[in-house]
Amino acid sequence: MPRDKWALKDDAVPRLFPSCPSTFRNRHGNARLLLADSPRQKASAEKDKRHFGLTRSFGGDESHPTVVNFTQIFRLLSLYTPIKTALRGKVQGEPNAVLVSVEDTLNTAVEAHRSKRANLRTEIEARLLEMTSFPRITPDQMSDEHSYFRGSPDDSVVYYLAGYVVHKMTKRKECQLCLQDVSSEAPVIGSDAYLTTYRSFKEGSLRHPSIKMLHFIRVVNESISFSLDEEGLCADLFWKVLDELDECDLTRLGCDQHKPTFTCEVLFFFIVTRMHFYARDVNRRLQTREKVAIATKKARLFVKPLNICIVCVYLGPRQ
């Protein structure tokens, strides 16, 4: 009888023969043990151990690879074995056909990924251009709105980020009119610029945004923060941010000739940068939480024998 049938009929003997001698039951148990330790079963277990050990050995110095690394190594070995057999083994056939088919498959996957990424980028740029098609705020309204200052740390951080965006745009754009529209030689709001001034190890090393650029970054940052607080991490986070920005008053940046494209590039760069820092902060918090969980587990394992020792010392030897 196969082993799986023995496993299914584990309780069959006591049920069918409740009054049978114990010797028969013992023989039944011995037969199951002998079947479990059969040479075929041992050989299968040795093959599994050898296979997983070989896969782990390909991980290099990492004796305990992660699930993702183990899966990647397994896939590479699965691809390496037929190619090696076709090239060096005693088989009939064309080894080049295997290599060509593998290369074609990889190239097809790469081209599909590039095409999907290009289409997504085009769709995002079209959405951003649609959002910034018509200016809704004039410079006079922005000056009146920022004529006061409360001195919060968030405003200083946003001012610093706006200067960072200006610094990046100076490396990507050559139109001086566009750069003059978003940058300023002196701080536009002195109280907001104290972080930028403090971080400037050399005078003039960091950029100052213009009033127009600062208002633009503030509006976008508030929309992104609202979307992140409301939705959290999700697959459609970028689109939810764009939906939130549709309801905001955004103006175009740059000269008359490059306003649509320049505004789109600034907006896209700031959203990606903001989400990058948010994702890095989430990863840091998750790593900290994992470290705390490991430390708590170690402390629990250490406290348990310590409590036993304390109890033994407290009770003392029995008289």
Secondary structure as GFF3:
##gff-version 3
##sequence-region A 1 319
A	DSSP	alpha_helix	3	8	.	.	.	ID=ss1
A	DSSP	alpha_helix	12	16	.	.	.	ID=ss2
A	DSSP	alpha_helix	22	36	.	.	.	ID=ss3
A	DSSP	alpha_helix	39	57	.	.	.	ID=ss4
A	DSSP	alpha_helix	67	88	.	.	.	ID=ss5
A	DSSP	alpha_helix	95	131	.	.	.	ID=ss6
A	DSSP	alpha_helix	139	145	.	.	.	ID=ss7
A	DSSP	alpha_helix	153	172	.	.	.	ID=ss8
A	DSSP	alpha_helix	176	182	.	.	.	ID=ss9
A	DSSP	beta_strand	183	184	.	.	.	ID=ss10
A	DSSP	alpha_helix	194	199	.	.	.	ID=ss11
A	DSSP	beta_strand	208	209	.	.	.	ID=ss12
A	DSSP	alpha_helix	211	231	.	.	.	ID=ss13
A	DSSP	alpha_helix	237	246	.	.	.	ID=ss14
A	DSSP	alpha_helix	259	315	.	.	.	ID=ss15
###
